């Protein structure tokens, strides 16, 4: 291999010229492209951070709304349960009042029927006593005759 100093100098000049041309043609456009890309990425990251903050604020707002609605629904449910219990108590009280009225009416009817039966039985007993006394007084009879008359009268009534 021949190393001619002139060729080495030409190669060094070519390399320097190529470096200068490439720097002029490639470095500045690539550098500006990379700078704009870095700025674009930075702005997108800022937008992402802002969107994240907005999402967190919206989440907090919706969590508060959910909490409020849960509290409201629990309160409404408690009111409904209280009203249902009051309605149930009113229904039971009304039913008890009606049952007591029915029982009272039944007792009154039973008492009236009992009085009617007692009056009827008293009347029958009175009639029987009068007829027995009439038969006893119509003739003088012995005690055995009295028993026979009474027994025959009661046997005839059955």
Protein Blocks (a to p, Z undefined) as FASTA:
>chain_A
ZZdfklmmmmmmmmmmmmmmmmmmmmmmmmmmmmmmmmmmmmmmmmmmmmmmmmmmmmmm
mmmmmmmmmmmmmmmmmmmmmmmmmmmmmmmmmmmmmmmmmmmmmmmmmmmmmmmmmmmm
mmmmmmmmmmmmmmmmmpccdfklmmmmmmmmmmmmZZ
